[in-house]
Amino acid sequence: MNIEVNGHALRVALACNSSAEALRDLLEQGPITVSMRDYGSFEKVGPLGRRLPANDEPITTEPGDVILYQGDQVTIYYDVNSWNFTRLGHVENATPEELRQILGTGDVTATFSLEA
């Protein structure tokens, strides 16, 4: 999966669960653009606009984790947090510092898509 945000393309390795599979199926219909805001100084979060099946489990996130929250919100983590989440994937080849710089401060618009 790809995420385009602030002029940068992030490559995401999808997780192996029914939630990531449902997201992939949704993205096969076309890209999804999500308005995201900072939350807790460790993530960007925004409404997915659809509900996906959840596979929540207690996890501690790492910078680069892409998480389904409450079944209908998507988050991109740039720091750590522990909670019951569903892992959708993980950003490849980006350090925590690079993610913070790419995601910036304040609101962002992120476009999720599959590779052409």
C-alpha positions as CSV (number, residue, x, y, z in Angstrom):
1,M,0.0,0.0,0.0
2,N,1.1,3.6,-0.5
3,I,0.4,6.7,1.5
4,E,0.9,10.1,-0.1
5,V,1.3,12.9,2.5
6,N,2.8,16.3,2.4
7,G,4.4,15.6,-1.0
8,H,6.0,12.3,0.2
9,A,5.2,8.8,-0.9
10,L,5.4,6.2,2.0
11,R,5.4,2.5,1.2
12,V,3.5,0.3,3.7
13,A,3.8,-3.4,4.1
14,L,0.3,-4.6,4.9
15,A,-0.3,-6.8,8.0
16,C,-1.7,-10.4,7.6
17,N,-5.2,-10.1,9.0
18,S,-8.8,-9.7,7.8
19,S,-8.7,-5.9,8.5
20,A,-5.7,-5.3,6.2
21,E,-7.3,-7.6,3.6
22,A,-10.5,-5.5,3.8
23,L,-8.5,-2.3,3.4
24,R,-6.7,-3.7,0.4
25,D,-10.1,-4.8,-1.1
26,L,-11.4,-1.3,-0.5
27,L,-8.4,0.4,-2.1
28,E,-8.8,-1.9,-5.2
29,Q,-11.9,0.3,-5.9
30,G,-9.7,3.5,-5.8
31,P,-7.6,5.7,-3.5
32,I,-9.0,7.0,-0.2
33,T,-8.2,10.5,1.0
34,V,-8.2,11.0,4.8
35,S,-8.0,14.3,6.7
36,M,-5.8,13.6,9.7
37,R,-5.0,15.5,12.8
38,D,-2.4,15.1,15.6
39,Y,-3.4,13.2,18.6
40,G,-1.4,12.8,21.8
41,S,1.8,13.9,20.2
42,F,2.4,10.3,18.9
43,E,0.1,9.8,15.9
44,K,-2.0,11.3,13.1
45,V,-5.6,10.1,13.1
46,G,-8.5,10.5,10.7
47,P,-11.9,9.0,9.8
48,L,-11.6,6.2,7.2
49,G,-15.2,6.9,6.1
50,R,-16.0,3.1,6.3
51,R,-16.0,0.5,9.0
52,L,-13.5,-2.4,8.6
53,P,-13.5,-5.6,10.6
54,A,-11.4,-5.2,13.7
55,N,-8.8,-7.6,15.0
56,D,-8.0,-5.7,18.2
57,E,-5.3,-7.0,20.5
58,P,-3.1,-5.3,23.1
59,I,-0.1,-3.9,21.4
60,T,2.6,-1.3,21.8
61,T,2.9,0.7,18.5
62,E,6.2,1.6,16.9
63,P,6.9,4.6,14.7
64,G,5.6,3.8,11.3
65,D,2.7,1.5,12.4
66,V,-0.6,2.1,10.5
67,I,-3.4,1.1,12.8
68,L,-7.2,0.7,12.6
69,Y,-8.8,2.4,15.6
70,Q,-12.4,1.8,16.7
71,G,-13.0,0.1,13.3
72,D,-13.5,3.3,11.3
73,Q,-10.4,5.5,11.9
74,V,-6.9,5.1,10.5
75,T,-3.8,6.2,12.3
76,I,-0.1,6.6,11.4
77,Y,2.1,6.5,14.4
78,Y,5.3,8.5,14.7
79,D,6.0,7.5,18.3
80,V,4.9,4.7,20.7
81,N,1.6,4.0,22.4
82,S,0.0,1.0,24.0
83,W,-3.6,0.1,23.7
84,N,-6.0,-2.4,22.0
85,F,-5.6,-1.9,18.3
86,T,-5.7,-3.6,15.0
87,R,-2.5,-3.4,13.0
88,L,-3.0,-2.6,9.3
89,G,0.6,-2.3,8.3
90,H,3.9,-0.7,8.8
91,V,5.7,2.1,6.9
92,E,8.9,0.7,5.3
93,N,12.3,2.5,5.2
94,A,11.5,5.6,7.3
95,T,13.1,6.5,10.6
96,P,11.0,8.0,13.4
97,E,12.6,11.4,12.7
98,E,11.8,11.2,9.0
99,L,8.2,10.3,9.8
100,R,7.8,13.3,12.1
101,Q,9.3,15.5,9.4
102,I,7.1,14.1,6.7
103,L,3.9,14.2,8.8
104,G,4.7,17.6,10.2
105,T,2.6,19.4,12.8
106,G,-1.1,20.1,12.6
107,D,-3.6,18.7,10.1
108,V,-2.6,16.8,7.0
109,T,-4.3,15.1,4.1
110,A,-3.2,11.6,3.4
111,T,-4.1,9.5,0.3
112,F,-4.0,5.8,0.7
113,S,-3.7,3.7,-2.5
114,L,-2.4,0.5,-4.0
115,E,0.6,0.4,-6.3
116,A,-0.3,0.7,-10.0
